[in-house]
Amino acid sequence: MALLEIRPNCENCGKALPNGSDHAMICSFECTFCDQCVHEILHNVCPNCGGGFVPRPVRPSALLEKYPPGTVPHIAPVDMTKFAKLLEKNRNIPPNER
């Protein structure tokens, strides 16, 4: 069974996003960003793959001991100069049509 890593932070700003956070958003490759970065900076365009974001599911507390969330921080602030072209191309196209 493949499991989500449940990454612990926003890749862009570093905000903590523990399991259960209402602010965690992921793309289909599990790139993880906070909702503020997704809406205000990325405009629902993943800077890594160009896909859209959905709220990250929460791992049930009864399974956390057996399947703990990720603990290794992954911070790679978005280079807005490099991202600009991808954003321009996809910003006004719904994720399911990209």
C-alpha positions as CSV (number, residue, x, y, z in Angstrom):
1,M,0.0,0.0,0.0
2,A,1.4,3.4,-1.0
3,L,0.9,6.1,1.6
4,L,1.1,9.8,1.5
5,E,4.3,11.1,3.2
6,I,2.3,13.8,5.1
7,R,5.2,16.3,4.7
8,P,5.7,18.5,7.7
9,N,5.9,22.0,6.2
10,C,5.1,24.3,3.3
11,E,7.8,24.0,0.6
12,N,7.7,27.7,-0.1
13,C,7.5,29.5,3.2
14,G,8.4,26.8,5.7
15,K,5.1,27.0,7.7
16,A,4.5,23.9,9.9
17,L,1.8,21.7,8.4
18,P,1.5,18.8,10.8
19,N,-1.0,15.9,10.2
20,G,-4.4,17.4,10.9
21,S,-3.5,20.9,9.6
22,D,-6.4,22.6,7.8
23,H,-3.9,24.6,5.8
24,A,-2.0,21.9,4.0
25,M,-2.5,21.6,0.2
26,I,-1.0,19.0,-2.1
27,C,-0.7,18.4,-5.9
28,S,-0.9,14.9,-7.4
29,F,2.8,14.4,-6.8
30,E,2.4,15.4,-3.1
31,C,4.2,18.7,-3.5
32,T,3.1,20.4,-0.2
33,F,2.3,24.0,0.3
34,C,0.2,26.0,2.8
35,D,-3.1,27.3,1.6
36,Q,-1.9,30.9,1.8
37,C,1.0,30.3,-0.6
38,V,-1.3,28.3,-2.9
39,H,-3.9,31.0,-3.2
40,E,-1.8,34.2,-2.9
41,I,1.5,33.3,-4.6
42,L,1.0,30.2,-6.7
43,H,-2.6,30.9,-7.8
44,N,-3.3,27.1,-7.7
45,V,-0.5,26.2,-10.1
46,C,2.1,23.8,-8.7
47,P,5.6,25.3,-9.4
48,N,7.0,21.8,-9.8
49,C,4.5,20.1,-12.2
50,G,2.0,22.7,-13.2
51,G,-0.9,20.8,-11.7
52,G,-3.5,22.1,-9.2
53,F,-3.9,21.6,-5.5
54,V,-6.4,20.0,-3.2
55,P,-6.6,19.9,0.6
56,R,-4.3,17.3,2.0
57,P,-6.1,14.4,3.7
58,V,-5.6,13.7,7.4
59,R,-4.1,10.4,8.5
60,P,-6.4,8.9,11.2
61,S,-4.9,9.2,14.7
62,A,-5.4,5.5,15.3
63,L,-2.9,4.8,12.4
64,L,-0.2,7.4,13.3
65,E,1.9,5.1,15.4
66,K,2.1,2.4,12.7
67,Y,2.3,5.0,9.8
68,P,3.8,8.2,11.2
69,P,3.8,11.3,9.1
70,G,7.0,12.6,7.5
71,T,9.5,14.5,9.7
72,V,12.1,15.7,7.3
73,P,11.5,19.4,6.3
74,H,11.5,20.2,2.6
75,I,11.9,23.9,2.0
76,A,12.6,25.1,-1.6
77,P,11.2,28.6,-1.9
78,V,9.7,29.2,-5.3
79,D,11.9,31.1,-7.7
80,M,9.3,33.5,-9.0
81,T,11.4,34.4,-12.1
82,K,11.5,30.7,-13.2
83,F,7.9,30.1,-12.1
84,A,6.5,33.1,-14.1
85,K,6.3,31.4,-17.4
86,L,4.6,28.2,-16.0
87,L,2.2,30.4,-14.0
88,E,1.3,32.6,-17.0
89,K,0.6,29.4,-19.1
90,N,-1.6,27.7,-16.5
91,R,-3.1,30.4,-14.3
92,N,-6.4,30.7,-16.1
93,I,-6.8,27.1,-17.1
94,P,-8.7,24.8,-14.6
95,P,-6.4,22.1,-13.2
96,N,-8.4,19.3,-14.8
97,E,-7.9,20.9,-18.2
98,R,-4.1,21.5,-18.0
